[in-house]
Each structure stands twice: as C-alpha cells, then as structure tokens.
C-alpha cells in the first residue's frame, strides 16, 4: 500500500523539505534504504548514511541541518525516533485492518459472546461463556478457554493459549506461543519423597495496553490473581510465576524469570536474564542490569546489578576488584615469597649468632 508524503507529514505535524508528491510503500534502515521506502535519522552517528541512502523519504529532527546535499525528501519532526515508531504503528494498523471475518474451520462455543468487526483465523477455539471484544483479532490456532474475557482492539497471534478464567484487557498484544493462565509451580513434599500437586485455582489478569512476547508464560495464581498492570511490556521467553504482580509501564527483557508472589512496582526496567526470588517486593523506578540475581526486596529509585544484585555503585567497585584479582594474586604470591625469604634470613642470622 502506498502512502503520500503529504499525508505522512500531516500525520506527524512535520515539515517537508523536498518533493511533496513522492510516495512510499515500505520502511527501511537508513543504511539499507531503497527507493520507495521511508527511513529515519535520530542518532547522528548514522548521519553519513543520509547523504548516500537510496530511501525516498527520511525523518529527521527539526533542529537537524544537513552538511551536504541530500537526495531524499526530508520530513522534519520534533522527535524522529518517536515519529518513526508512530508510523510503524500506523502501518501495522493498516495492515491488520485487512484481516476481518471468521475463517473456517474455527470453533466458537454457542455460549460465548463475540463483538463486532472481529477476525478469527482458521482453527481458532473459544470456550464456554467467554467474551471477545470489538475490533479484536484472534489469529489461527489460538486457544481461548472457558470464562475468558478479552477486551476491545486486542490482538492474539497464532498459537497462543489462554487458559480458563483469564482476563485480557483492551489493546493488548499477545504473541505466538505465549501461554496465559497456566498452572503455577506448586507441589507439596510428602514423607516418601514424592510431591503432591497443589491445585491452582486462581487466574491471570492482563490490564489494558499490555504486550506479552512470544513463548512467554504467565502462570495463574494459586489463589487470587497473577496481575500484569496497565502498559507493562514483557519480552519473549519470560517466566512470570503464580501470584506475581508487575506494575504499570514496567518493561522486562527476554529470558528473565520471577518466582511466585514477587511484586514489581511501576516504571521498572528489568534487563535480560534477570532472576528474582519469590516473595520479594521491587519498588517503583528500579532498573535491574542484565544477568542479575535478586535475592531480597529492593527500595525504589535505584539501579542494581550483579548476583547477588547490589546498588550499581557497589557493583562497579566489586567488578573492579574482580578484574584485578589476577594481579592481586600475583602480588600475594610475591609477598609470600619475600616473607619466606625474610624468615629464612632471620633464621640463618640466629644460627650464626
């Protein structure tokens, strides 16, 4: 589908520098730009590509002044990166709007309620008493169990599984292979060394504007709910255990995991491969560095790093010492040799006397 530069500029409240009649049909990286595509320049370390790119249109910041002649048409905006993100969102909306109707074969239980302007892909399944909102898109092979609520304008991609009693808010995105509401890891040890499964009778709740990455698992509560608060974004391959709570606008990168009943506050940033022990409280505005192991609760408004995780200032000192360990080892060995030599000299001196 083609987009006119005039329409793009109007959408972004931008200023056109160059050919106003040009059209684009796709996007590209500025260093790999092709005719008919739109790119962006936000980081000036890529500025050299602006003068050689074959992209037809490039978004730049309003305060940017080219040092050389630019072949592409420029659209000047307040923030080129955010503007590009907005365009990608608009592109995806236009692309997904082409998906409408109910493909066959698919199954929607007669007790389920389905909204207007929806899309159901082939082999999608909706169980008893479930409710699907307006303008929601359910891609092929999605399983939605009984008594599930899915809000308006949400997207559930192919192969995702939504267990019974789960609640999905408005404008949520759940990617392929994600599992929402699966059993928490609860087993009672028996005297004979075996384990008895503890029934998991709670549910999982995703509030509005939550995004769940591919192959991420959000377990249901043992009792009560596992809750992902409004605006939270969770990457691929993340484990959220039973009765956890993730605060508003918190982001969690891939391969991170949290044990049961951990609570994470608002506006936190959790990098990749972070592990959190159970029954912890991570307060608001905490950033946790990659591969950190968090074993105790964390106060708000700080950056922590390491395993066990500590405040970043302490972590830097620890890392510095760790890096110097080979040198310190050599110095200790040398001191030991000198002490041994000194002791031998003293002993020889005593024997001479």
Buried (B, 14 or more C-beta within 10 A) or exposed (E): EEBEBEEBBEBBEBEBBBEEEBBBEBBBBBEEBEEBBBBBBBEEEBBEBBEEBBBBBBBBBEEBEEEEEBBBBBBBBEBBBBBBEBBEEBBEEEEBEEBEEBBEEBEBBEEBEBBEEBBBBEBBBBBEBBBBBBBBBBBBBBBBBBBBBBBBBBBBBBBBBBBBBBBBBBBBBBBBBBBBBBBBBBEEEEEEEEEEEBEBEBBBBBBBBBBBBBBBBBBBBBBBBBBBBBBBBBBBBBBBBBBBBBBBBBBBBBBBBBBBBBBBBBBBBBBBBBBBBEEBBBBBBBBBBEBBBBEEEBEBEBBBBBBEBBBBEEBEEEEEEEEEEEEEEEEEEEEEEEEEEEEEEEEEEEEEE
